[in-house]
Amino acid sequence: MTETFDLVVIGSGAAAQSVASRCRTTGWTVAMVDKRPFGGTCALRGCDPKKVLVGAAAAIDQLNALATQFEKDAGAASGRDASHLKSLAETIKARAARLR
């Protein structure tokens, strides 16, 4: 089976999608081909530095939230439990600060 298109777009990233969309709105028939999953390099495989930094920042935020919860729990606890929770909260905050 043979099909004819006005435009064949190779790749499926943001630029390819933009071109394909504009051509389709003018009435062109468009085929989009990509040997990898739809979405392109940046969305699926690229931009790693950004993704790593965002992931690390999220992990630090979660650690700080955990430390805050331990501090609250320590306020409600007594004796050794309170002491352990405070110590754990301090340790978590110190390690999270080193990650920054």
C-alpha positions as CSV (number, residue, x, y, z in Angstrom):
1,M,0.0,0.0,0.0
2,T,1.4,3.4,-1.0
3,E,0.3,6.7,0.5
4,T,1.3,10.1,-0.6
5,F,1.8,13.0,1.7
6,D,2.6,16.7,1.2
7,L,5.1,16.6,4.0
8,V,6.9,13.8,5.9
9,V,8.3,15.0,9.2
10,I,11.2,13.0,10.6
11,G,11.2,13.1,14.4
12,S,8.4,13.9,16.9
13,G,9.9,16.5,19.1
14,A,8.6,20.0,19.8
15,A,9.9,21.4,16.5
16,A,8.6,18.6,14.4
17,Q,5.2,18.8,16.1
18,S,5.1,22.5,15.5
19,V,5.9,22.2,11.8
20,A,3.4,19.3,11.3
21,S,0.7,21.2,13.1
22,R,1.1,24.4,11.0
23,C,1.2,22.4,7.8
24,R,-2.0,20.5,8.8
25,T,-3.8,23.7,9.5
26,T,-3.1,24.9,5.9
27,G,-4.6,21.6,4.6
28,W,-1.5,19.7,3.9
29,T,-1.4,15.9,4.5
30,V,1.4,15.2,6.9
31,A,3.1,12.0,8.1
32,M,5.3,12.0,11.1
33,V,7.8,9.2,11.6
34,D,10.2,8.6,14.5
35,K,12.1,5.4,15.4
36,R,11.9,6.3,19.0
37,P,8.8,6.9,21.2
38,F,6.7,9.9,20.4
39,G,7.7,13.2,22.1
40,G,11.3,13.8,21.0
41,T,14.6,14.0,22.8
42,C,14.0,16.8,25.2
43,A,10.7,15.6,26.6
44,L,11.7,12.0,26.9
45,R,15.5,11.6,27.1
46,G,17.1,15.1,27.1
47,C,17.3,18.0,29.5
48,D,19.0,15.6,32.0
49,P,20.7,18.4,34.0
50,K,17.4,20.1,34.6
51,K,15.7,16.8,35.5
52,V,18.5,15.8,37.9
53,L,18.4,19.2,39.6
54,V,14.7,19.3,39.9
55,G,14.7,15.7,41.3
56,A,17.4,16.6,43.8
57,A,15.5,19.7,44.9
58,A,12.4,17.7,45.4
59,A,14.3,15.1,47.5
60,I,15.7,17.9,49.7
61,D,12.2,19.4,50.2
62,Q,10.9,15.9,51.2
63,L,13.8,15.5,53.7
64,N,13.0,18.9,55.2
65,A,9.3,18.1,55.4
66,L,10.2,14.8,57.1
67,A,12.4,16.6,59.6
68,T,9.7,19.1,60.4
69,Q,7.2,16.3,61.0
70,F,9.7,14.6,63.4
71,E,10.0,17.9,65.3
72,K,6.2,18.1,65.6
73,D,6.1,14.5,66.8
74,A,8.9,15.2,69.3
75,G,6.8,18.0,70.7
76,A,3.9,15.5,71.4
77,A,6.2,12.8,72.7
78,S,8.0,12.6,76.0
79,G,11.2,11.3,77.4
80,R,13.5,9.1,75.2
81,D,11.1,9.2,72.3
82,A,11.1,12.9,72.1
83,S,14.9,13.0,72.4
84,H,15.3,10.4,69.6
85,L,12.9,12.3,67.3
86,K,14.7,15.6,67.9
87,S,18.0,14.0,67.2
88,L,16.7,12.4,64.0
89,A,15.2,15.7,62.8
90,E,18.6,17.5,63.4
91,T,20.5,14.8,61.5
92,I,18.1,14.9,58.5
93,K,18.3,18.7,58.4
94,A,22.1,18.6,58.5
95,R,22.3,16.1,55.7
96,A,19.8,17.9,53.6
97,A,21.8,21.1,54.0
98,R,24.9,19.4,52.8
99,L,23.1,18.3,49.6
100,R,22.4,21.9,48.6
